Amino acid sequence: MFLGISGAQDYVVLFTVIAAAVTVLAIVLSIPITDVVWKYAPYAYPMPRAKAVEAECFERDDIEEMVEGDLRDVIAKVEARVEPETVRKLLDERDPKPLELELKRDAVRSLLKVAESSPEGTDEVVRALTARYELEDVKAVVRAHHAGTEPEDLVDEPVLLPSDVWHEIKRAATLAEVIDLLQGTPYDDGSLEEAFSEYEETGNLFVLESALDRAYYSYLWDLVVTEKAEEELFPVLGIEVDLYNVEVAIRGILLGLTPEERERAMADGGWELLEWRKRELAQAEDVTDVVETLSGTALGPFLEEAREEYMEEKDPRAFDKALRKARYELVSEILETDLIGAPAVVSAVYAKQRDVDNVVSIVNAKLAGVEPLVVF
């Protein structure tokens, strides 16, 4: 007799129980593995594309060499990426705009390929973040109509807008036509027509631009509210909204806007900046109040550093630099926590846009004889 078991039937029962226990344990242990496989399997195709986009970006050593060198050193690094005519204009005419536009076009095309191969939800996030350049184009068209000129310096790569709609917007004879074409797109949150009416009465371009901005950032936040985005991306989209609202607060103060005008220009949602904090930002009397309101948030240290620079030099670009630096550094911290899946795919967007920003900043700084802002 062994372990109190004497008969063959008892051994059969024992083995049956052990086999059942092992089977149950195997099933339980396999559940997390199966979940992981199902979660990451859709990213098997977009991941190589995302990594290829990141691999195209300049290494830190390259950026440092461009910062330390002269304009010809920079051109030597970038000329393989752009057309010869772009290089000629930069060298002979000292015109950096063609280079900036060509780099942005390349970024849009590369990132849209990543979006096309990404699973549902993540593809929308990639497109939405890539559409920053499209938003710039839309506002450039609006400004051209305001000034009575033709739209110039466009990236001209539609992202969220259908191609036919974008081409109609570019060709529109009046600003009223542009506004009509934009209604119902991600650049209209339902308030664009009202903003246009106010613009017609006052001629205040900020009203129109802020309506376009607010709609775009509300569109980003809607990806969180509707849970179209993966949960790991919620803070990334929220930070984008927070950064925009801080920009509105600072820009509004510098433009002399009323607290009501500033609050109306702010977008819904956000990650750290809850409604009460956004109200305080809108009511801030000066940039120092804005910085103090952000104390204790992730954005606080970036804005504190910018305030010190602003107080010394009285140059509002210090805040633009701080917000740009905060965007890339804070988002990178979030995305680096997951090396595969949605965060890794979206990381390609920020890597490519940071690369473009760094090169453009360096080139402009070389032409102006000032220090560039680069973010690693």
N, C-alpha and C positions, 0 to 999 in steps of 0.2 A: 504493500500500500504506500502511495506517495502523495503527500499533501492531503491526506484524508480521502483520497480517491482510490477506490478498489476495483471497480468493474470497468469493462471496456466501454460500456454506455456512458459512464461518467467521464471518461477521457474524451469521448466524442463531443459531449456537451461542453467540456472545458475548451477544446480546440475551436469549437463553433463560436463560443463567446470571445475568445482571443481574436479569431479572424474578423469577427464583427467589429470589435474594438479597433483593430488596426485599420479596417476599411473606413470607419467613421473618422478616425484620426487623420487618415490620408486625405479624406474629403475636406475636413476642416482646414488642414494645412494648405491644401491646394487652392482654397478660395481666394486668399490674398494674391497668390501668384496669378490666378486667372484674372482677377480684377486688374492687376498691373498690365497684363498682356492686352486685355480689351481696351484699357485706357490709352496705352501708348501705340498700339498697332496702327491706328490711322495716321500716325506721324512718321511712318517708315519712309514715305515718299517725300513729304515736304522737308524733313530734316536735312537730307543732303543738299537740297536747294538753298535752305537757310544758311547752312554752314559754308556753302560756296559763296554766297553773298558776303558773309563775314570775312572769308578768306581774301576777297578782293580789296578789303579796306587796308589802309596803310597801317603798318606796325608802329608802335610807339617810337622806335628808333628813327623811322622815316619822318614822322612828324617833328621830332626834335631837330633832325637835320634841316628840315625846311624852315623851322623857326630860327635857327642859327645862321642859315645861309642867306644869300641874296635872292632876288626875283628869278634869276636864271637857274639857280639851284632848285627852286620850287618848280619851275617849268620842266626841268629835266625829270622830275619825279612824276608829273601829271600828264606830260605830252602824249604818252601812249594811250591815255584814256579819252582824249579829245581830238577834234578835227584840226588839221593844220591851220585853217583859217582862224580858229579860236585862239591858237597860240600866236598867230601873227597880230591879231587885234590887241592881245595882251602886251606883246612886246613893242609893237610900233605905235599903237594908239593909246596904250596904257588903259585899256578898257577891260575891266574884269567881269563885266556882266555876261558876255557870251560863255565864259568859262563856268560861271555859277549856274547858268541855265542848262548847259550841257550836262554838268554833273548831276543836277536835280532830275533831268529827264532820264538819265541812266539809272538813277536810284529808283524812280517810279517804275520803270520797265522791269528792273530786277525784282523789286518787291511784289509787283503784281503777279509775276510767275510763282513766287512763293505762295501768294494768296490762292492762286488757282489750284494748287496742289494740296492746300490745307483742308482739314475737315471743317464741316459746317460750324459756324460760330467763330472759330479762330480765323477763318478766311475773312470774316467781316471785320474783326479787330485789326488785322493787317491792313486791309483796305482803308479803314477809317483813320488809322494813324498815318498811313502814306498820304492821305488826302490833305495833309497840312499844306502841301504845295498847290493843290487844286484850290484851296481856300484863298491862298495868296493871289492866284490868278483871277478868281472871281472878284476879289476886292480891287485888283488892278484894273479890271474892266469898269467897275463902278467908279473908281477915281478918275479914269479917263473921261467918262461921260460927264462927271462933275466938272472937270477942267476944260471940256470941249475939245478934247484931243482924241487920237486913235490909241487903242490899247497897245502897249509896248512891253517888251521884256517878259513874255509869258513862257512858262514851262510847257504849256500846251499839251499836257498828257492827262486826259480825263480819267478820273478814278471812281468817284461815287456818282458823278453825272453821266448819263448816257452820252455817247459820242455825238449823236445828232443834236442833242440839247445843248451841249457845250459849244458846238460850232454855230448854232443859232445865237447863243449868247454873245459870242465874239463878233458876229455880224450884225447884231441888233442896232437899229438906227437911233433908238432913244433909250434912256435909262428906264423909262416905264416898261419898255419891252423886256429889258433884262430882268426887272423885278417880276414881271409876269411869268417869265420862263423859269425863274428860280422857285416859284411857289410850288409846294408839295415835294420839294427835294430836301436832302439833309441840311441845306442851308436856309431852311425856313421852318421855324418851330411854331408857325401860326401867327407870328407877330410882324412878319416882313412887310405886309401891305400897310399896316398901321405905321410902321417906322418910315416907310416911303412917304406916306401922307404928311408926317411930321417934317420929314426932310424937305418936301416941296414948300411947306410953310416957312421953315426957318433957314433952309440952306445948310443946316448942320450935318456935315458928312459923318461925324462920329455916331450919330443915331443909326445910320444905315450900316456902317461897318460893325458896330457893336451887335446889331441884330443878326448879322451874318455869323459873327464869332460865337455869339451865345447859342445860336441854333446848332452850330457844328459841335460845340462842347456838350451841349445837351444830347446830341446824337451819340457821342461817345458814352455818356453816362447811361443812356438808355440801353446800351449793350450790357450794362451791369443790372439795371432794374429788371430787364426782361430775361436775364440769365442766359442770354445768347453766348456771352463770353464764358470761358472756363473760370472757375472760382479763383484760381491762382492769379488771374489777370485783373481781378476787381481793383486791388490797390493801385495797379499801374494806371488804369483808366481814371481812377479817382484822383490820383496825383496830377494828371493832366488837367483836370477840371480845377483843382486847387491852384495850380500855377497860373491858369488863365484868370481866375478871380483875384489873385494877388496883383497880377499885372493891371487889371482894371482899376483896382483901388489906387495903385501908385500913379498910373497914367491919368486917372480922373483927377487926382489932386494936382498934378502938374499942369493939367489943362484948365483947372479952375472949375470943374464940374461940381454940381451940388451933390450932397449925399444921396438924394433920391435918384438922381441921374446915374450915379455910380452903382447903386444897388440894383437898379433896373437893368443895367448892362451885364450883371453877373449871371453866370449859368447855374442851373439847378444841379444839385448833387455835390460830390466831392468826397474825399477820403477822410481828411482830418478837419477840414474847415466846415463845421456844422453851421446851421442857419444863424445861430446867435453870434458866432465869430464872424460870419460874412457881414452881418449887420454892423458889427463894430468896425470892420474894415471899411465899409462904405461910409461910416460916420467919422472916420479918422480925419483930424484937422491938418496933419502934415505926415510926411513919410516916416518920421520918428514914431508916431502913433501906430502906423501900420506895422513897423518892426516890433513894437512892444506887444501888439495884439497877437503876433505870431510866436511870441515867446512860449517855449514848451512844445512847439510842433517841430516836425522834421525840417520844415523850411526856415525855422528861426535862425539857426547859425549862418545860413547862406545870406539872409537879408541883413543880419547884424554886421557882417563883414562888408556888405555893399553900402550900408549906411555910413560906416566910417570913411569909406572911399568917397562917397557922395559929399559928406560934410567937408572934406578936405579940398576936393576939386570942383564941386558943384556940377558934376557931369551926371545926368540921369542915366547914361548908358551903364553906369555901375550896377543898376538894378536889372537891366537886360542881361548883363553878364551873369549875375547871380542866379537869375531864374533859369537861364540856359544850363549853367553848371549844376543846379539842383535837379533839373529834369534828367540829365544823363546819369548823375551819380546815384540819386535815390532809386531810379528805375532799375539801374544795373544791380543794385543790392538785392532787389526783389527777384529779378529774373535769374540771377546766378544761383538761386536756391534749387532750381530744377534744370538739370542739364539735358533733359529730353522732354518732349511734349510741347504744350502750348507756349510756356515761357521761353523755351529755347528757340522756337520759331519766331516769336515776336521780338526776341533779342536781336534778330537780324535787322529789323526795322530801325531800331535805335543805333545799332552799329553803323549802318549805312548813312543815316541822317547825321550822326555825329561826325563821320568821316567827311561828308560834304561841308558841314559847318566849319570844321577845323581848317580844311583847305581854303575855303572862301575867306575865312577870318585871316589866315596867314597872308593870302594874296592881297587883300585889301589893306592889311597892316603894312606890307612892304611898300605899296604904292603911296600910302599916307605917311610913312615914316614913324609909325607908332608900334607899340607892343601888341601882338595878337593875343586873342583869348583862345586857348585850346583846352579841350577837356579829354582826359584819357579814360 
